[in-house]
Amino acid sequence: MKKADIVVIGAGVVGLAITQRLSASGKKIILLERHNTFGQDASTRNSEVIHGGMYYPTASLKACLCVEGNRMLYEICSRNDIACKKTGKLIIANTDNEIKNVEEIYQQGLTNHVPGLRIIDEREIKAIEPNIRARYALYSPETGILDVQELMQYFETASLENSVDVRYDHEVIDLAKNSDGYFVTVKTADGGVETFVTDVLINAAGMFADKISALLGIDIDGNHYKIYWVKGEYFNISKRHAGKITHLVYPTPTTVSLGIHVRLRFDGTMSLGPSAIYVDEINYDVDPAYVKQFYEEGKEYLPFLEYADLSPDISGIRAKRQAQNEDAQDFIIRNEEDKGLPGFINLVGIDSPGLTACPAIAEMVADIYRNL
């Protein structure tokens, strides 16, 4: 039976960031991932945005870790030649109610210490984005885009260089705790079963974080750890419009999502998304029947958009802690010692802005680990 100091479950961008950060300690670390490579779920199925942090409640983990992660992520990308770009972002308004909502987001952003935020009027909007329709907007200069694949490759490579044992095609099927540590049983691609024992167990399983928690006897309903899957689809905008928009453009958000917004790529092409649909199964197909919804919502602020410009792109599934019609919930990142599980560092409900926050999340987990 293989013994480790730390086992990390999940090689999405958060699990990879944590593994890379802890690997500098020289501890014996095993990273387990059920897929045959990293980032096959939410980490590679999103807008690849470095968020500013203006949406999230005061002093929440999402607010604090997003603002700090934004700064850290640009530094990591710069030091390691990872593609990123500060495009800036406009959260736009076209009705009086939307203007009120944008002003509230602005005030929340100031409270959250998001740098550089300012309100701009229709004249200035037209000067920087002549091809959109908006009366009013919140401008966030620190928002941008990055290549998530390159970021995850950096985290994996740095971890391997620090002797981390990375195990793909290893799906966790059972967990147990006794005086010797945590026993982690996995199923491998060939159908075999293997067990590892570790002093510290870190749950970064994303969409399955609640299932991992339950394997150790945690009441996921009673502790509000249950994960709800919310699917988001994207539709490509015809390449003939490439370069017409240079900033990320977002409508005012809902309680479930940041709205169907313009996703920018480094080559100037764009897509619209994501939508937000609660689902019970993993299916990454994009339903072309939703094109009418995307066209109608996009046309509200993209006057150049034609129905024929849209075609199915990608989809992803968010891991949220709120059921449909519930208020948004914060990240859970904690040592579960009070549940009789010392050394079980649990991360549950790491949805957006998890990508932006990933280096700050990793630093928080490192702090928890040091204080075990």
Secondary structure, DSSP 8 states (H G I E B T S, - for coil): -EEEEEEEE--SHHHHHHHHHHHTTT--EEEE-SSSSS--SGGGSS--EE----SS-TT-HHHHHHHHHHHHHHHHHHHTT--EE---EEEEE-SHHHHHHHHHHHHHHHHTT-TT-EEEEHHHHHHH-TTS--SEEEEETT-EEE-HHHHHHHHHHHHHHTT-EEESSEEEEEEEEETTEEEEEEEETTS-EEEEEEEEEEE--GGGHHHHHHHTT--TTTTT---EEEEEEEEEE-GGGTTS--SEEE----SS-S-SEEEE-TTS-EEEE---EEESS------GGGHHHHHHHHHTT-TT--GGGEEEEEEEEEEESS-TTS-----EEEEGGGGT-TTEEEEE---TTHHHHHHHHHHHHHHHHHT-
